[in-house]
Amino acid sequence: MIVCCLFHTIAIKTYSINAIKITCTDTIPINGKDAGRIFEGIGAVSAGASSRMLIDYPERYRNDILDYLFTPKFGAGFTYLKTEIGGDGNSTCGAEPSFARTREEMATPNYNRGYEYWLMKEAAKRNPAIELDALEWTMPGWFNGLWSADNAAYLLKFIAGAKHWGLNMKYIGGCWNEREYNRDWIVNTLRPLLDKNGLSHMKIVAPEGAGESWAICDQLMKDPALTKALGAVSYHYPDSYMWREGTSPAGENAFNCGLPLWSGEDFSLGGNSWKNTTYLAKNILKCYIRQKIVKVNMWCPIASMPDNVCFSSVGIMKGVTPWSGYYEVWPTVWAVAHFNQFVQPGWQFLDSGCGLLPGNGAYCTYKSPGTQGDYSIVAVSGHVPQTLTFKVSDLSKGILHVWKSDSKNQFIKQADIKPVNGLFTLPLEAESIYSITTTTGQQKGVHTIPQEAAFPTSYTDDFEKYALDRAPMSPNYFYDNSGAFEIYQGPDGNKCLRQVLRNDITPWIPNECAFTYVAQHTEWENGEVSADVIVEENAFNGTGYAGIIARASYDKSSQAKIPLGYRLNIYKDGTWKLLTKTDTLAHGNIDASTWHRLKLICKDGSIQAFIDNQQVADVRDNTYLLGAAGFVAGFNYAKFDNTSIKYTPIKGQLLSDWKSATASSELVGLEAVNAFDGNSLSRWSAANADTPPWLKVDLGRNCRITRCETFTNFSDKACSYILEYSNDNVNWQVFADKRNNKQVLYPCSVDNNKVMGRWIRITLTPTADKALANVYALKVYGSYVK
């Protein structure tokens, strides 16, 4: 990496960074007649079931959230939206439904399933110029081969579905997300089919790979037919991935292939920290400076997935409590606004005004295509204050308006600047974002956010209130981890929830069962779940079953495996079982031809199972300490009705989220903050030579600390540690001593106490085989002292 030296220096040095010429002096020249590629905007990627809970919000607050995301000159103002084409399998956080899960359904597709068409419609309502795209993660299993005419026809039907919703798509993914693409299928099957059906204007995007080189560009240099068939070359995380190096740098063939280069998916971090916010903004700039990438798309626009799924709390803003209307506008909304409110697709990068700054900063300059010579500069400073001086020529000589964001205040208008003979100076505070522009009309949009409220401690749903002709065709607050649970109306007119995936699919990751649960925004220890259940048939791959689950959580080794938790299942072969993930705790016989009322009660180490109000099991088991409640099934038809959940919430407020964290050591991408970022998959890891390693969180002020939950990567061995607390960060006392722990616990270890302190520290003890745990999360509960 070559860093452009913009501090004062007498010598003049000229560097070439990916063919962008950067002259480093005490003044940055910006020439309006200079070369540069065409900017295509900053977009969003709704996929992996990351947006599921947004549609459940009350309309007023849902509209407010959508304004922050898509309304121009209000918030982030995304100019592009790519959505997942659902395929009924887990595609990161959960599963999105297919509009035609059988060949027969292709004749009458159901475009009301899911929420992606709805989201595109809402985005286009706010910004009619938004560019729409779609891509496959999981796919139906009825295709006659992955790269077949069936797949092309399926994409054509998806585009027809967009038309059905009144939408005009501009792009379609001609590949399998982060897996593979097929040149001959793009050129000889998909492109001709689109052209034949009046869609010659629609551009195909490929290969949407991750962690790869830009190999498709080598092919494009010698393959004019492929170049003609495509509209853009898109890779994921090309410059960096969650603080680590991304795809191999684009080379000359990428620059000269004749197609625009995109970062088709980027970010994948939580937008609640300023560190991640500046990372996002710097990454956008570096994507062009180092890779000539002209469009960067963020996964995901909103973290609207439950907090106990894979990659939870990742996104530009957050909304996970639709029953309360509460949501969070994170600083990353305003980082994106620093681009999309100042630069529009069709503007031109000015390469003379693009470069890197000392201390890991960056800046880019963009010119309006109009005749007035309008321009904007977006700069993110490095870790030290610095002053930039610009000399502008052949552009507008008008007043410059400055907007700034820092860790305390985001998107605040600063004093205007009047250039003198094209010369102006701008002092930059460390780790801050600036937009300098000749344009006007920017604003920091504001909506009133309601107070957060807990999920009801007693909740029922008989599924009768849901319409069959409106998206998403799934009940409020239910979240499909895998499979497809859909509102169904029987011949008698009664409605229920039905698991409807009963055939094989092309999975993005292997799926072992169908699993949905109520996204309560809290995991609970003690409570009960009950529902009426019937298993209708055998599965395509074995004995059919259906059941309820308590203390459920996903398996971090692969999120679509059989979930952790206690399951009470009935089977089509006439048996029932009370199960953990690996063991049978109790079993018996049952009439599988009719409905049964199933209930699980969890109270501390007692697990009680009931069928038709008769207790069939009462076992002592401490395998699973807490989790969610929901339904499980095989890949077979199964119905669920009259669900009821009663639980006792965990006492105390979560005190540790996004608090300042330190550790004895940490690895790149596995820093201490990861244990407090709300993301269930990010983690802290100590350096190998660090023994014994410790992790510490500062709660900000003295608190009553009552509970600690420690989530580690030990799935098959006991984790031993000592938890300590302190009032002064010098003297430490024991909160819980588990250095002799021999028990394997899921999904976490739980320690209760009643102490006063500001700091919590966990020190890990190596196992007999010298293994050290990584910590996914250390959750500290209690209350603040007034």
Secondary structure by P-SEA (a helix, b strand, c coil): ccccccccccbbbbbbcccbbbbbccbbbbbcccccccccccccccccccccccccccaaaaaaaaaacccccccccccbbbbbcccccccccbbbbbcccccccccccccccccaaaaaaaaaaacccbbbbbbbcbbbccccccccaaaaaaaaaaaaaaaaacccccbbbccccccccccccccccaaaaaaaaccccbbbbccccccccaaaaaaaaccaaaaaaccbbbbccccccccccccccccccccccccccccccccccccccaaaaaaaaaaaaaaaacccccbbbbccccccccccccccccccccccccccccccccaaaaaaaaccccccccbbbcccccccccccccbbbbbbccccccbbbbbbbccccbbbbbbbccccccbbbbbbccccccccccbbbbbccccbbbbbccbbbbbbcccccccbbbbbbccccccccbbbbccccccccccccccccccccccbbbbbbccccbbbbbbcccccccccccccbbbbbccccccccccbbbbbbbbccccccccccccccccccccccccccccccccccccccccccccccccccccccccccbbbbbbbbbcccbbbbbccccccbbbbbccccbbbbbccccccbbbbcbbbbbbbccccccccccccccccccccccccccccccccccccccccccccbbbbbcccccccccbbbbbcccccbbbbbbbbbbccccbbbbcccccccccccccbbbbbbbbbccbbbbbbbbcccbbbbbbccbbbbbbbcc
